[in-house]
Amino acid sequence: MVTAIFITLSAFSYISSSITLFFMTLILGNIVARISYEIILMTITIVDNVSEINQKMSKNTENTNYFQYFLSFHRYHVLLLMNNI
């Protein structure tokens, strides 16, 4: 949400110089931010799935439990960011 607000507010600084640049920044900037967040979320999901597969195949679960906690923590924060956009 902070990124979307920043992009939207910074787009208004282009009104005086170029109206086309204003609209491009306003529309394309937010689309690029949203796609970036989606790619980050997709990457975290892929890594989470791969680590889950490794955990099921491995006998040693001591190291993967910390990694699972780390991924679920970051996925939660990325989802919070995505819902606020």
C-alpha positions as CSV (number, residue, x, y, z in Angstrom):
1,M,0.0,0.0,0.0
2,V,2.8,2.4,0.8
3,T,4.3,1.8,-2.6
4,A,1.0,2.4,-4.4
5,I,0.5,5.6,-2.4
6,F,4.1,6.8,-3.2
7,I,3.7,6.0,-6.9
8,T,0.3,7.8,-7.1
9,L,1.5,10.9,-5.2
10,S,4.7,11.1,-7.2
11,A,2.8,10.9,-10.4
12,F,1.1,14.2,-9.5
13,S,4.4,15.9,-9.6
14,Y,4.5,15.3,-13.4
15,I,1.2,17.2,-14.1
16,S,3.0,20.5,-14.7
17,S,5.6,19.1,-17.1
18,S,3.8,16.4,-19.1
19,I,0.2,15.1,-18.8
20,T,1.2,12.0,-20.7
21,L,4.0,11.2,-18.3
22,F,1.5,11.8,-15.4
23,F,-1.0,9.2,-16.8
24,M,1.8,6.7,-17.6
25,T,3.2,7.0,-14.2
26,L,-0.2,6.9,-12.5
27,I,-1.4,3.8,-14.4
28,L,1.7,1.9,-15.4
29,G,3.6,2.5,-12.2
30,N,0.8,0.9,-10.1
31,I,0.5,-2.0,-12.5
32,V,4.3,-2.6,-12.4
33,A,4.2,-2.5,-8.5
34,R,1.3,-5.0,-8.4
35,I,3.1,-7.4,-10.8
36,S,6.2,-7.1,-8.8
37,Y,4.4,-8.0,-5.6
38,E,2.7,-10.9,-7.4
39,I,6.1,-12.2,-8.6
40,I,7.5,-12.0,-5.1
41,L,4.5,-13.8,-3.7
42,M,4.7,-16.5,-6.4
43,T,8.4,-17.0,-5.6
44,I,7.8,-17.4,-1.9
45,T,5.0,-19.9,-2.7
46,I,7.3,-21.9,-4.9
47,V,10.1,-21.9,-2.4
48,D,7.6,-22.9,0.3
49,N,6.3,-25.8,-1.8
50,V,9.8,-27.0,-2.6
51,S,10.9,-26.9,1.0
52,E,7.7,-28.8,2.0
53,I,8.7,-31.5,-0.6
54,N,12.2,-31.6,0.8
55,Q,10.9,-31.9,4.3
56,K,8.7,-34.9,3.3
57,M,11.6,-36.6,1.5
58,S,14.1,-35.9,4.2
59,K,14.5,-37.6,7.6
60,N,16.1,-34.5,9.2
61,T,13.3,-32.0,9.9
62,E,15.3,-30.0,12.4
63,N,16.6,-27.4,9.9
64,T,13.5,-27.2,7.7
65,N,11.2,-26.3,10.6
66,Y,13.0,-23.0,11.1
67,F,12.9,-22.4,7.3
68,Q,9.2,-23.1,7.2
69,Y,8.6,-20.6,10.0
70,F,10.7,-18.0,8.1
71,L,8.7,-18.5,4.9
72,S,5.3,-18.4,6.5
73,F,6.2,-15.2,8.3
74,H,7.3,-13.5,5.1
75,R,4.3,-14.9,3.1
76,Y,2.0,-13.4,5.7
77,H,3.6,-9.9,5.4
78,V,3.6,-10.1,1.6
79,L,-0.1,-11.0,1.7
80,L,-0.8,-8.1,4.0
81,L,1.0,-5.8,1.6
82,M,-1.0,-7.2,-1.4
83,N,-4.3,-6.8,0.4
84,N,-3.5,-3.2,1.2
85,I,-2.8,-2.2,-2.4
